[in-house]
Amino acid sequence: MGLASRYTSLMTRRLLGLFVLLAGFAFAQNRVYELRTYTCNEGKLETLKTRFRDHTIEIFKRHGMESVGYWVPQDGEKSKTTLIYIISHASREAAKANWAAFSSDPEWRKVAAESELNGKIVNHVDSVFMDPTDFSKLK
């Protein structure tokens, strides 16, 4: 396993541990959780963070997407280009509908277009849907 893979694996384990500690009380049973990792183009992380802080999270709420937490890696190049977050949906089917509604939301389209006037922000997005284990504080 290469250094990057070990780093990603360690980061994922740490984030999931933190996720359980921070959100264990907050969600109903049978929810699905989505871990998303955004890799930004060089110099665009602050623009992405501003877009989330000022607009995206509120638009997520309108479309049934509940924010659990947002993180930036501490070390290396990833600290300059990576935003990691977890959101929850009522179900996997709801997630599909939530993303479709979010993507077509007129406010989101306007915010996205305005934030990318000086170039594309995100280079790559990874998404993983997760279910809590039977021993997780989060259900």
C-alpha positions in Angstrom: 0.0 0.0 0.0 1.5 3.4 -1.0 1.8 6.4 1.2 -1.1 8.1 -0.3 -3.4 5.1 0.2 -2.3 4.7 3.8 -2.9 8.4 4.4 -6.3 8.2 2.9 -7.2 5.1 4.9 -6.0 6.7 8.2 -7.8 9.9 7.4 -11.0 8.0 6.6 -10.8 6.0 9.9 -10.2 9.2 11.9 -13.0 11.0 10.2 -15.4 8.2 10.8 -14.4 8.0 14.4 -14.9 11.8 14.8 -18.2 11.5 12.9 -19.5 9.0 15.4 -18.5 11.1 18.4 -20.0 14.3 17.0 -23.2 13.0 15.4 -24.2 9.9 17.4 -27.2 11.6 18.9 -28.4 13.6 15.9 -30.0 11.2 13.5 -32.9 8.8 13.2 -32.5 5.1 12.4 -32.2 3.8 8.8 -30.6 6.9 7.5 -27.8 6.7 5.0 -24.6 8.7 5.3 -22.5 10.0 2.5 -18.8 10.7 2.8 -17.7 13.2 0.1 -14.2 14.2 -0.7 -13.6 17.2 -3.0 -10.3 17.8 -4.6 -10.0 21.4 -5.7 -8.0 23.0 -8.4 -4.9 24.8 -7.1 -5.7 27.9 -5.1 -9.5 27.2 -5.0 -10.0 25.6 -1.6 -10.9 28.9 0.1 -13.4 29.7 -2.6 -15.0 26.3 -2.1 -15.1 26.7 1.7 -16.7 30.1 1.2 -19.3 28.7 -1.1 -20.2 26.0 1.4 -20.3 28.4 4.3 -22.3 31.1 2.6 -24.6 29.1 0.4 -24.4 25.3 -0.1 -25.2 24.1 3.4 -28.5 26.1 3.4 -29.4 24.8 0.0 -28.6 21.3 1.1 -31.1 21.7 4.0 -33.9 22.7 1.6 -33.4 19.5 -0.3 -33.3 17.1 2.7 -29.6 16.8 3.0 -28.4 17.1 6.6 -24.8 18.3 7.2 -22.9 16.2 9.8 -19.5 17.9 9.5 -16.8 19.4 7.3 -13.1 18.9 7.5 -9.8 19.8 5.8 -6.8 17.5 6.2 -4.0 18.8 8.4 -1.0 17.6 6.5 0.6 17.9 3.1 -0.7 19.0 -0.2 -4.2 17.7 0.7 -4.5 20.5 3.3 -4.4 22.9 0.4 -6.8 21.2 -2.0 -9.2 18.9 -0.1 -12.5 19.4 1.6 -14.1 16.3 3.2 -17.7 16.2 4.5 -20.4 13.9 5.6 -24.1 14.5 5.0 -27.1 12.3 5.7 -30.2 11.4 3.7 -33.4 9.5 4.7 -32.4 6.6 2.4 -30.3 5.8 -0.7 -33.4 6.6 -2.9 -33.8 9.9 -1.1 -30.2 10.7 -1.7 -30.7 10.3 -5.4 -33.7 12.6 -5.3 -32.0 15.1 -3.0 -29.0 15.4 -5.4 -31.3 15.8 -8.4 -33.3 18.5 -6.7 -30.1 20.2 -5.5 -28.5 20.2 -8.9 -31.5 21.8 -10.6 -32.1 24.4 -7.8 -32.0 27.8 -9.4 -30.2 29.4 -6.5 -27.5 26.7 -6.5 -27.0 27.1 -10.3 -26.6 30.9 -9.8 -24.2 30.4 -6.8 -22.1 27.8 -8.7 -21.8 30.0 -11.8 -20.9 33.1 -9.8 -18.3 31.2 -7.8 -16.6 29.9 -10.9 -16.3 33.1 -12.8 -12.5 32.9 -12.3 -12.2 29.3 -13.2 -13.5 25.9 -12.2 -13.2 25.2 -8.4 -13.5 21.4 -8.1 -11.4 19.0 -10.0 -12.7 15.7 -8.6 -15.4 14.4 -6.2 -15.4 11.0 -4.5 -18.6 9.8 -2.8 -19.1 6.8 -0.5 -22.5 5.9 0.9 -22.3 4.3 4.4 -24.5 2.5 6.9 -23.8 2.5 10.6 -22.7 -0.8 12.1 -24.7 -2.6 14.8 -22.1 -1.4 17.4 -22.1 2.2 16.2 -23.5 4.9 18.5 -25.0 6.3 15.3 -27.9 4.3 13.9 
